Amino acid sequence: MKPSKQERNCIMLALNSHYTCTQLTAERLAEHIGISVRHLNNLCHAYFGKTPSKLIQWYRIQKALEFYSTIGKEHFVCSMV
């Protein structure tokens, strides 16, 4: 069963708000959303086809690519992501 759009939006909102935190884990992401780690794991697999950890990693890479394409390689620094 796929999660609702509201659940997906909660995950994405929490990711967007906390992806720069170096201590962001599946446990912390679940805390921010207000659900159990097991439920987060089930939602991530159902909607994104990834574990929460892989989703966090993927999201950070997407943001890095977005920043890189926006500001160009001359001004891009990894600490910006």
C-alpha positions, 0 to 999 in steps of 0.5 A: 500500500502506498503512503498518502500524499500527506505522508510523502509531503511530511517526509519531504518537508522534514528532509528539506528542513533538516538535510544540512544537519550532519547528524540526520539519521533515520531515527532523527528524521522519524522524530521530526515527523513524529512517527516510528522508525519502522513506519518511516522505513515502510513509507520510504520503501513504499513511496521512494523505493529506498531506505530512509538513510538512502533517501537522505543521501539521495536528497543531499546529492540532489540539493548539491547538484541543484546548487552546483547548477545554480551558482556554477563550479567556480563558486561552489563549495561542498560545505554549502550543502 
